């Protein structure tokens, strides 16, 4: 039997992403939502000089509803020692007649790897 490489051996890096939406204040309501996810694998620009990550999440259930988001991060921002982060600023999908603005930064990739 021939050994075949596992698909996970080909995986590009991902990042953890966690945050909170901005507070919604309207018609006597006041609430926000939290989210926590892992990005999709790195997707490189055509020139291979930068990359971004696709992001999908569902917020926590608050005020009898949740929100979803599907989008992508910014390009990479160097933080030194061969590490980088990504930013994201956008809006959730509308639910219960409103949506939430949010902004967050990913955690660094492979935080315990030493280079």
Buried (B, 14 or more C-beta within 10 A) or exposed (E): EEEEEEEEEEEEBBBEBBBBBEEBEEEEEEBBBEBEBBBBEBEEEEEEEEBBBEBEBBBEEBBEEBBEBEBBBBBBEEEEEEBBBBEBEBBBEEBEEBBBEBEBBBBBBEEEEEE
